[in-house]
Amino acid sequence: MILDQQPVDLGTVFVAHQAQLRRAALKILGDLARAEDVVQDAYLKVTESERAPNIKQPLAYLYQIVRNLAIDRHRRAAFEGGLFENEEEGLQVPGQMATPEATAISRQNLTVVARALSELPERTRRVFELHRLDGHTHCAIAAQLNISTSLVNILIHDAMDHCRAALRSM
C-alpha cells in the first residue's frame, strides 16, 4: 500500500527550527550578524519559491539551504577581503595638525612612491598618473593612449604593485 504524503510547509518548519539554522550558519561564518543575514535570506528563498517540492526530510533540506548560502557568503567575503585588503580604509587619516613624526613619515613614503613611479616604463607611469592623479576613467585613458581598457587595467595594477613593493621594502 502506497501512502500519499502531504506537502510540508517549509516556512513553518523553518520558523520552528530557526535558532538551530542560525547556529549552523554561525559555525561557518563566525559572525552572528552575518549568520542572521544568511538565515533571513534562506527564509526568503524558501517562502518565495513558487514550487513546493515534496520533500521527505524538510529540516535536512533547510539545513542544506542555510549551509550553501553561508558558504557562498563566506567565499564572497574572503574574495572581497583579498580584493580590497590593500586599499586604504581611511583609518589612519592624519588629523588637521599632523605631528612632526607623521609628517616625516608621509614625506618619506611620498619620496619612495615617486622613486618607484620613476622606475616604471613611460606608458605604465602615464596610465597610472592619468588614473590616480588626474582622475581619468579607464575608457578615457584607453582612448587617449590608443590602447585597450583591459591593458589600462593591467598597467594600473602593475604600477600599484610596484609602488606597494617599494613601500614594503623600506
Secondary structure, 3 states (H helix, E strand, C coil): CCCCCCCCCHHHHHHHCHHHHHHHHHHHHCCHHHHHHHHHHHHHHHHHCCCCCCCCCHHHHHHHHHHHHHHHHHHHHHHHHHHHCCCCCCCCCCCCCCCHHHHHHHHHHHHHHHHHHHHCCHHHHHHHHHHHHCCCCHHHHHHHHCCCHHHHHHHHHHHHHHHHHHHHCC
